[in-house]
Amino acid sequence: MLVLLPPSETKRPGGEGAALDIGGLTFSSLRAPREAVTNALVALSGDEETAARVLKLSPKRRHEIADNAALRTAPTTPAVDRYTGVLYDALDASSLDATARAWLGAHVAIHSAPFGPVGALDPIPAYRLAAGTSLPGVPALRRVWADAARAAFEAVAPGFILDLRSEAYAALGPVPSSVPSAYVRVVTEAEGGAVRALNHFNKHAKGAFVRALATQRPAVEDVVDLRAWALSSGWRIVDGRNGEIALVM
């Protein structure tokens, strides 16, 4: 099973790892688009005013231009530890034991905007780039990543993909039709059985769900296996719309 997570806009600064090694990231077939987007971000950072406008940065966030300028030289940290925010706070990967972290490294990919999908333990620097940003020097990010990421997913033959990404990041790397998969929405159930999507708790639930997977490490080869494990672990999964599944909170 391969679990796909979205990134977070907020990130921990610094790091203790060596500088970015694009060739060493998971999904090595993505090296060319990774190089192209990284080069474009570094080049954009040479003009602070333009960078602030393109990246839609407030005055308080302009320091993130320096992060982009240093993409190739800054220290790195594992992707799952780089991101902060509701989802990653709930996942709390730094508190997991070595076996659970190894499971994350083997089974979880985080879909970043500059590097595409990366392994949870891949070392990456801090950066600022969102899925919807139109970056000078390269095509729209959806054009950069969609076909390349789809092919990368297919090449690793994960057997089953559990897609927990937001719609914006799912569009940057559609799951290939040849791979069994399930897209997850987090919902709550009201009186009468009606369901509605959650926002803040959506992210928290996804983080907690992946933490439970990493802790228990069930053998999941399809939705049936996922449902069985979820039921035994206190999670409720039901059918959603258009072939999706819903995690009920």
Contacts in CASP RR format, 6 or more apart in sequence:
PFRMAT RR
TARGET T0000
AUTHOR 0000-0000-0000
METHOD contacts of the structure
MODEL  1
MLVLLPPSETKRPGGEGAALDIGGLTFSSLRAPREAVTNALVALSGDEET
AARVLKLSPKRRHEIADNAALRTAPTTPAVDRYTGVLYDALDASSLDATA
RAWLGAHVAIHSAPFGPVGALDPIPAYRLAAGTSLPGVPALRRVWADAAR
AAFEAVAPGFILDLRSEAYAALGPVPSSVPSAYVRVVTEAEGGAVRALNH
FNKHAKGAFVRALATQRPAVEDVVDLRAWALSSGWRIVDGRNGEIALVM
1 107 0 8 1.000
1 158 0 8 1.000
1 159 0 8 1.000
1 160 0 8 1.000
1 161 0 8 1.000
1 162 0 8 1.000
1 220 0 8 1.000
1 221 0 8 1.000
2 107 0 8 1.000
2 108 0 8 1.000
2 109 0 8 1.000
2 153 0 8 1.000
2 156 0 8 1.000
2 158 0 8 1.000
2 159 0 8 1.000
2 160 0 8 1.000
2 161 0 8 1.000
2 162 0 8 1.000
3 107 0 8 1.000
3 108 0 8 1.000
3 109 0 8 1.000
3 161 0 8 1.000
3 162 0 8 1.000
3 164 0 8 1.000
3 210 0 8 1.000
3 213 0 8 1.000
4 108 0 8 1.000
4 109 0 8 1.000
4 110 0 8 1.000
4 111 0 8 1.000
4 117 0 8 1.000
4 161 0 8 1.000
4 162 0 8 1.000
4 163 0 8 1.000
4 164 0 8 1.000
4 165 0 8 1.000
4 170 0 8 1.000
4 175 0 8 1.000
5 87 0 8 1.000
5 108 0 8 1.000
5 109 0 8 1.000
5 110 0 8 1.000
5 111 0 8 1.000
5 120 0 8 1.000
5 164 0 8 1.000
5 165 0 8 1.000
5 206 0 8 1.000
5 210 0 8 1.000
6 87 0 8 1.000
6 110 0 8 1.000
6 111 0 8 1.000
6 164 0 8 1.000
6 165 0 8 1.000
6 166 0 8 1.000
6 168 0 8 1.000
6 169 0 8 1.000
7 83 0 8 1.000
7 110 0 8 1.000
7 111 0 8 1.000
7 112 0 8 1.000
7 113 0 8 1.000
7 169 0 8 1.000
8 83 0 8 1.000
8 84 0 8 1.000
8 85 0 8 1.000
8 87 0 8 1.000
8 88 0 8 1.000
9 130 0 8 1.000
10 83 0 8 1.000
10 84 0 8 1.000
10 85 0 8 1.000
11 82 0 8 1.000
11 83 0 8 1.000
11 84 0 8 1.000
11 126 0 8 1.000
11 127 0 8 1.000
12 77 0 8 1.000
12 81 0 8 1.000
12 82 0 8 1.000
12 83 0 8 1.000
12 84 0 8 1.000
12 126 0 8 1.000
13 67 0 8 1.000
13 126 0 8 1.000
14 74 0 8 1.000
14 75 0 8 1.000
14 77 0 8 1.000
14 125 0 8 1.000
14 126 0 8 1.000
15 75 0 8 1.000
15 76 0 8 1.000
15 77 0 8 1.000
16 75 0 8 1.000
16 77 0 8 1.000
17 75 0 8 1.000
17 76 0 8 1.000
17 77 0 8 1.000
17 123 0 8 1.000
18 75 0 8 1.000
18 76 0 8 1.000
18 123 0 8 1.000
19 72 0 8 1.000
19 73 0 8 1.000
19 74 0 8 1.000
19 75 0 8 1.000
19 76 0 8 1.000
19 125 0 8 1.000
20 38 0 8 1.000
20 71 0 8 1.000
20 72 0 8 1.000
20 74 0 8 1.000
20 76 0 8 1.000
20 123 0 8 1.000
20 124 0 8 1.000
20 125 0 8 1.000
21 123 0 8 1.000
22 31 0 8 1.000
22 34 0 8 1.000
22 35 0 8 1.000
22 38 0 8 1.000
22 115 0 8 1.000
23 31 0 8 1.000
23 34 0 8 1.000
24 122 0 8 1.000
25 31 0 8 1.000
25 34 0 8 1.000
25 115 0 8 1.000
25 118 0 8 1.000
25 119 0 8 1.000
25 122 0 8 1.000
25 124 0 8 1.000
26 109 0 8 1.000
26 117 0 8 1.000
26 118 0 8 1.000
26 119 0 8 1.000
26 122 0 8 1.000
27 109 0 8 1.000
27 116 0 8 1.000
27 117 0 8 1.000
27 118 0 8 1.000
27 119 0 8 1.000
27 149 0 8 1.000
27 152 0 8 1.000
27 155 0 8 1.000
27 156 0 8 1.000
29 148 0 8 1.000
29 151 0 8 1.000
29 152 0 8 1.000
29 155 0 8 1.000
30 115 0 8 1.000
30 116 0 8 1.000
30 117 0 8 1.000
30 148 0 8 1.000
30 149 0 8 1.000
30 152 0 8 1.000
32 148 0 8 1.000
33 116 0 8 1.000
33 144 0 8 1.000
33 145 0 8 1.000
33 148 0 8 1.000
34 114 0 8 1.000
34 115 0 8 1.000
34 116 0 8 1.000
36 138 0 8 1.000
36 144 0 8 1.000
37 113 0 8 1.000
37 114 0 8 1.000
37 115 0 8 1.000
37 129 0 8 1.000
37 135 0 8 1.000
37 138 0 8 1.000
37 141 0 8 1.000
37 144 0 8 1.000
38 71 0 8 1.000
38 72 0 8 1.000
38 114 0 8 1.000
38 115 0 8 1.000
40 135 0 8 1.000
40 136 0 8 1.000
40 137 0 8 1.000
40 138 0 8 1.000
41 68 0 8 1.000
41 71 0 8 1.000
41 114 0 8 1.000
41 127 0 8 1.000
41 129 0 8 1.000
41 135 0 8 1.000
42 68 0 8 1.000
42 69 0 8 1.000
42 71 0 8 1.000
42 72 0 8 1.000
43 136 0 8 1.000
43 137 0 8 1.000
44 50 0 8 1.000
44 51 0 8 1.000
44 54 0 8 1.000
44 55 0 8 1.000
44 68 0 8 1.000
44 135 0 8 1.000
44 136 0 8 1.000
45 51 0 8 1.000
45 65 0 8 1.000
45 66 0 8 1.000
45 68 0 8 1.000
45 69 0 8 1.000
46 69 0 8 1.000
48 62 0 8 1.000
48 65 0 8 1.000
50 136 0 8 1.000
51 57 0 8 1.000
51 65 0 8 1.000
51 68 0 8 1.000
52 62 0 8 1.000
52 65 0 8 1.000
54 133 0 8 1.000
54 134 0 8 1.000
54 135 0 8 1.000
54 136 0 8 1.000
55 64 0 8 1.000
55 65 0 8 1.000
55 68 0 8 1.000
55 128 0 8 1.000
55 129 0 8 1.000
55 130 0 8 1.000
55 133 0 8 1.000
56 130 0 8 1.000
56 133 0 8 1.000
57 64 0 8 1.000
57 65 0 8 1.000
57 128 0 8 1.000
61 128 0 8 1.000
64 126 0 8 1.000
64 127 0 8 1.000
64 128 0 8 1.000
65 128 0 8 1.000
67 74 0 8 1.000
67 125 0 8 1.000
67 126 0 8 1.000
67 127 0 8 1.000
67 128 0 8 1.000
68 127 0 8 1.000
68 128 0 8 1.000
68 129 0 8 1.000
70 125 0 8 1.000
71 114 0 8 1.000
71 125 0 8 1.000
71 127 0 8 1.000
74 125 0 8 1.000
74 126 0 8 1.000
75 125 0 8 1.000
76 82 0 8 1.000
76 123 0 8 1.000
76 124 0 8 1.000
76 125 0 8 1.000
77 123 0 8 1.000
77 124 0 8 1.000
78 93 0 8 1.000
78 120 0 8 1.000
78 121 0 8 1.000
78 122 0 8 1.000
78 123 0 8 1.000
78 124 0 8 1.000
79 110 0 8 1.000
79 112 0 8 1.000
79 118 0 8 1.000
79 119 0 8 1.000
79 120 0 8 1.000
79 121 0 8 1.000
79 122 0 8 1.000
79 123 0 8 1.000
79 124 0 8 1.000
80 88 0 8 1.000
80 91 0 8 1.000
80 93 0 8 1.000
80 104 0 8 1.000
80 105 0 8 1.000
80 108 0 8 1.000
80 110 0 8 1.000
80 120 0 8 1.000
80 121 0 8 1.000
81 93 0 8 1.000
81 94 0 8 1.000
82 124 0 8 1.000
82 126 0 8 1.000
83 110 0 8 1.000
85 203 0 8 1.000
86 200 0 8 1.000
86 203 0 8 1.000
86 204 0 8 1.000
87 203 0 8 1.000
87 204 0 8 1.000
87 206 0 8 1.000
87 207 0 8 1.000
88 207 0 8 1.000
89 204 0 8 1.000
90 203 0 8 1.000
90 204 0 8 1.000
90 205 0 8 1.000
90 206 0 8 1.000
90 207 0 8 1.000
90 208 0 8 1.000
90 211 0 8 1.000
91 207 0 8 1.000
91 208 0 8 1.000
91 210 0 8 1.000
91 211 0 8 1.000
92 211 0 8 1.000
93 101 0 8 1.000
93 104 0 8 1.000
93 120 0 8 1.000
93 211 0 8 1.000
93 214 0 8 1.000
96 104 0 8 1.000
96 211 0 8 1.000
96 214 0 8 1.000
96 215 0 8 1.000
99 217 0 8 1.000
100 214 0 8 1.000
100 215 0 8 1.000
100 217 0 8 1.000
101 121 0 8 1.000
101 214 0 8 1.000
103 213 0 8 1.000
103 214 0 8 1.000
103 217 0 8 1.000
104 120 0 8 1.000
104 121 0 8 1.000
104 210 0 8 1.000
104 214 0 8 1.000
105 119 0 8 1.000
105 120 0 8 1.000
105 121 0 8 1.000
107 120 0 8 1.000
107 213 0 8 1.000
107 214 0 8 1.000
108 119 0 8 1.000
108 120 0 8 1.000
108 210 0 8 1.000
108 214 0 8 1.000
109 117 0 8 1.000
109 118 0 8 1.000
109 119 0 8 1.000
109 120 0 8 1.000
110 117 0 8 1.000
110 118 0 8 1.000
110 119 0 8 1.000
110 120 0 8 1.000
111 117 0 8 1.000
111 149 0 8 1.000
111 165 0 8 1.000
111 169 0 8 1.000
111 170 0 8 1.000
111 172 0 8 1.000
111 173 0 8 1.000
112 118 0 8 1.000
112 124 0 8 1.000
112 127 0 8 1.000
112 129 0 8 1.000
113 129 0 8 1.000
113 130 0 8 1.000
113 131 0 8 1.000
113 132 0 8 1.000
113 133 0 8 1.000
113 141 0 8 1.000
113 172 0 8 1.000
114 127 0 8 1.000
114 129 0 8 1.000
115 124 0 8 1.000
116 145 0 8 1.000
116 149 0 8 1.000
116 172 0 8 1.000
117 149 0 8 1.000
117 152 0 8 1.000
117 153 0 8 1.000
117 173 0 8 1.000
118 124 0 8 1.000
129 135 0 8 1.000
131 141 0 8 1.000
131 166 0 8 1.000
131 168 0 8 1.000
131 169 0 8 1.000
131 171 0 8 1.000
131 172 0 8 1.000
132 141 0 8 1.000
132 168 0 8 1.000
133 141 0 8 1.000
134 140 0 8 1.000
135 141 0 8 1.000
138 144 0 8 1.000
141 172 0 8 1.000
142 171 0 8 1.000
142 172 0 8 1.000
145 172 0 8 1.000
145 173 0 8 1.000
146 171 0 8 1.000
146 172 0 8 1.000
146 173 0 8 1.000
146 174 0 8 1.000
149 172 0 8 1.000
149 173 0 8 1.000
149 174 0 8 1.000
150 173 0 8 1.000
150 174 0 8 1.000
150 175 0 8 1.000
150 176 0 8 1.000
151 176 0 8 1.000
153 161 0 8 1.000
153 173 0 8 1.000
153 175 0 8 1.000
153 176 0 8 1.000
153 179 0 8 1.000
154 176 0 8 1.000
154 178 0 8 1.000
154 179 0 8 1.000
157 179 0 8 1.000
158 179 0 8 1.000
159 179 0 8 1.000
159 180 0 8 1.000
159 221 0 8 1.000
160 179 0 8 1.000
160 180 0 8 1.000
160 181 0 8 1.000
160 182 0 8 1.000
160 220 0 8 1.000
160 221 0 8 1.000
160 222 0 8 1.000
160 223 0 8 1.000
161 175 0 8 1.000
161 179 0 8 1.000
161 180 0 8 1.000
161 181 0 8 1.000
161 182 0 8 1.000
162 181 0 8 1.000
162 182 0 8 1.000
162 184 0 8 1.000
162 220 0 8 1.000
162 226 0 8 1.000
163 170 0 8 1.000
163 175 0 8 1.000
163 181 0 8 1.000
163 182 0 8 1.000
163 183 0 8 1.000
163 184 0 8 1.000
164 184 0 8 1.000
164 206 0 8 1.000
164 209 0 8 1.000
164 210 0 8 1.000
170 183 0 8 1.000
175 181 0 8 1.000
175 183 0 8 1.000
180 222 0 8 1.000
180 223 0 8 1.000
182 223 0 8 1.000
182 226 0 8 1.000
182 243 0 8 1.000
182 244 0 8 1.000
182 245 0 8 1.000
183 243 0 8 1.000
183 244 0 8 1.000
183 245 0 8 1.000
184 206 0 8 1.000
184 244 0 8 1.000
184 245 0 8 1.000
184 246 0 8 1.000
184 247 0 8 1.000
185 197 0 8 1.000
185 202 0 8 1.000
185 240 0 8 1.000
185 244 0 8 1.000
185 245 0 8 1.000
185 246 0 8 1.000
185 247 0 8 1.000
186 197 0 8 1.000
186 198 0 8 1.000
186 201 0 8 1.000
186 202 0 8 1.000
186 205 0 8 1.000
186 206 0 8 1.000
186 246 0 8 1.000
186 247 0 8 1.000
186 249 0 8 1.000
187 195 0 8 1.000
187 196 0 8 1.000
187 197 0 8 1.000
187 198 0 8 1.000
187 246 0 8 1.000
187 247 0 8 1.000
187 248 0 8 1.000
187 249 0 8 1.000
188 195 0 8 1.000
188 196 0 8 1.000
188 198 0 8 1.000
188 201 0 8 1.000
188 248 0 8 1.000
188 249 0 8 1.000
189 195 0 8 1.000
189 248 0 8 1.000
190 196 0 8 1.000
195 246 0 8 1.000
195 248 0 8 1.000
198 205 0 8 1.000
198 249 0 8 1.000
201 249 0 8 1.000
205 247 0 8 1.000
205 249 0 8 1.000
206 247 0 8 1.000
209 235 0 8 1.000
209 247 0 8 1.000
212 233 0 8 1.000
212 235 0 8 1.000
213 220 0 8 1.000
216 229 0 8 1.000
216 233 0 8 1.000
218 225 0 8 1.000
218 229 0 8 1.000
219 225 0 8 1.000
220 226 0 8 1.000
220 229 0 8 1.000
223 245 0 8 1.000
226 237 0 8 1.000
226 245 0 8 1.000
227 237 0 8 1.000
230 236 0 8 1.000
230 237 0 8 1.000
231 237 0 8 1.000
235 247 0 8 1.000
236 247 0 8 1.000
236 248 0 8 1.000
237 245 0 8 1.000
237 246 0 8 1.000
237 247 0 8 1.000
237 248 0 8 1.000
238 245 0 8 1.000
238 246 0 8 1.000
238 248 0 8 1.000
239 245 0 8 1.000
239 246 0 8 1.000
240 246 0 8 1.000
END
